[in-house]
Amino acid sequence: AVELSEAGAHYYPRCRELIDQLDGLEAEVGGFGKRPRGTLRLSVPMDFGQLFLRPAIREFLSRCPDMRIEVHFEDRHVRLLEEQLDVAIRISRLPDSSLVSQKLGQACVGCYASPDYLAQHGAPEHPAQLGDHHALEYALSSHPGTWRFEAGEEAIVVPIRWQLSANNGRALASAAVRGLGILRAPEFLVQDHLRDGSLLEVLQPYRSAPLDISAVYLHRRFKPAKISAFVEFLAEYFRRHDGWMPASA
């Protein structure tokens, strides 16, 4: 693999900034009425992207036929500048940073288990009882081995005893349906299973605060038209669909 030297790593961000400024000046000279064009490099969480962004991207490209989108499915916080990405979708509490964010919606996070699992093991009534249950752990969790809950303004952090860990949310949802344990996940990941009764929510009174779903991009003096067009479209798209669509879309 080819890697930048220390000098190159210092030089590259400045070159990118100059190119962005040139792009912005060209956009001003060319007028704002022109259709956005070019390739937009997008990072999106795997499950959210596959469930919800595919129809959105399809509609966007039908509106903007001169655009191309290069999608990177990644369940991690990417570094936009270093990885040469234009936009990232994040489902988290955003720290203060140099990134500009556009809120698209919110994701409720809950705990879910199958009727068979609950019939065999019982339903926990308080997070502290999770130590008596099998947990299905998301392998890329920022706080491995613990789950966070809230009761009013009180935060409750409990250790879990996981039986299965995976880096893919839909794989864990399937494991929960098969009765392997209790899953803590965004509601959008399991909404079809909740609808058909193959999963039930537990510990609902202790749900943590919803996570923001945001499109983030680098702060630039001249924002490229392709970024403006895509972010504005996403905000409008999720407002139009109340932020959510059926997983089968």
N, C-alpha and C positions, 0 to 999 in steps of 0.2 A: 504494500500500500504506500502511496505517496503522501508524505506529511510536510506541512509548512515548516520552514526553519523559524527560529525565534524572530529573525528580522522580518520574514514573510508574514508571520502571524501578527506582527505589529503594523505592517504595511497594508495588509489586506483590508481591515475594517475601514481605514481612511479612503482607500480606493472605492470601496462599496459606497461610502458616504458621498464621494464626488460623483459617482455614477448616478446615484439616486437624485442628487441635485440637478444633474444634467437631464435626467428623465423628467423631473418636475418642470424645468424650464421649457423643455420641448412640449410638454403638455399644455403649458400656458400659451406658448407661441401658436401651437396647433389649434387651440380653442378647446373648450370643455365639451362641445357638442359631439365630438367624435366618439365612436364606440371604443370601449376598452379592448386592448389586444395584448397578446403575448402569453407567456407561461406563468402561471401562479403556482408556487410550491407551498403545499398545505400539509400541516401535521394535525392528525386527529386521533383521539383514543379509538382503539380497535372496535370495541362493541358499539359505542355511540356512532361511530362513522358508518359501520355496516348497517345499523338499524335505522338511522335517521338522515344521514347526509347524502346517501346515494340518490334519493329522489330530489333532494335540494340541488345537488350538483347537476343532475340531468336538466332540471328546469333552468338553472343559471346558464348553462352552455347553450340551451335553445334560445335564450335571450341574447347571449353574447357569443355569436358563432366565431368571432375572431380570437376568442380566448381558448387557452388550454390549461388544464389543471393536473398537476402532478401530486398525487395523494400519497402521503406517508402515514401508514397506520402504526402508531407508536404509543404505548402506555407508559410514557415518561414525560417529564418536562424537558422539552428540547430547548436548545440555545439557538434562537433564531438567527442571530448574526453569524455565529461561527458555523452553523450548519446550512447557511444560505437559504433559509426558509422565509416566506413572505407572511404567512398567517398560521397561527396555531389555535386549535380549539382546546380549551382547558375546562375541566370540571373540578373546581377546587376553590378554596378561599385564596384569592390572589394577594400576594404580598405587595407592598409598595415597591415599584420598580420603574425602570425607564420604558416599560411597555405601555402602549395604549390599549385599552380594553373596551369592547362593545358587548354589553350583557345581552345574551340571547334567551335566557330562561333560567330555571332552577331545577335541580335534581334532588328529590327527597330520597333519603337513605333509610332503609329499614332492615329488619331481620325476618327471614322467611324459612319455612320448613314444609315438608310434605305432610298430608294427613296421616300417612302410614307411620312416618317417623314420630309424629306427635302422639299417635295412638300407642306406640310402643314405649316411648320415653317420657311422655308428658310434655306440657308446654311450660317453659320458664315464665314466672310471673315477675321476676326482678332480674336485672342484668347480673347480679352476684351469683345467680343460680346457673349461669352458663358454664361454670366449672364442672358441672355434672353432665354436660352435653358434649356431643361431637360438633366441632365447628368446621366450616369450610372456609379456608383462609385464602385471601387474595395475595399471591406471592410478591407482588410489587407494592404492597401497602407501605405507606410512609411510617407507620407505627406497627411493625410486625409483632404478632403475639398478643396484641391488646385491641379491644374494641371500645369506642367512646360513645357514651349515651348522655342524655340531658334530662333532668327532672326540674322543670322551672328554670332557674338560673344556676342550678347545681350541675356541674359536670361529673359524670361517673365513668371512670376508666377501669375496665376489668380485664384480667388475663383470660385468655381462651385456651382450650385444649383442642387443637385442630387435628383432624384425622386425615384430611386431604387438603393440599395446597396446590394452586395452579395460577399461572399468569394470564388466564383467559376467563373473563367473567361468564361468558355463555357456557363454557365447560363446567364451571362451578354451579351455574343454575341447573344444568342437566343433572349434575350429581345430587343437588338438593331434591329435585323431582323424584329421583330414584331412592330417596330416603337415606342418603349417606350422612346427613347432618343439617345443621342450621347455617344458613347463608346470610351474611350482611352485605348488602349491595344497593346500588341505586334502583329505585322502583322501576325506571324505564327498562331495566334489564330483565325484569320478571313479570311485566304487566300482562303478557299473554297467559302466563301460568296462573296469575291471580284471577284472570278472567275465567279460565276454564276450571279453576278449583284444584289444580295439581299442586299449587303452593298456597300456603296460608301465612298471613303476617302474625308474628309474635312480638311481644314487648313494644307494642305501638305507643303506649304512653311515654316511652323513653327515647323516642326518635331524636336524633341530633338535628341541629338546624340545617335546612336545605343548603346544598352547595350551588354556587353560581356556575352557570354554563356561559362561557365568554369566548369571543374571538379576540385574540391579542395579536398585536403587530408592533414593530419598532416605531418609536417616535422619529419622525423625519420632518424636516422643514418643508419639503415638497413630497407629499404622499402620492405614489404612483396611482394612476387611474385604475389599474387592475385591482389594487387593494381596496380602494374606495368602493368600486363597483361591487366587489364580492362581499365585503363586510356589510354594506348597506343592504344588499340583497338578502343576506342571511337574517339580518334583524327584521326585515319586512316579512320574510318567509315564515319565521317562527312566530311572529305576531299573528300572521294569517292563520296558522295552524294551532294557535294557542300554545305554542311551544312544543307540541308533541304530535306525533302521528302513530298510528298502529304499527307494531313491529313488522307486520307482514307487508308493509308498503314497499 
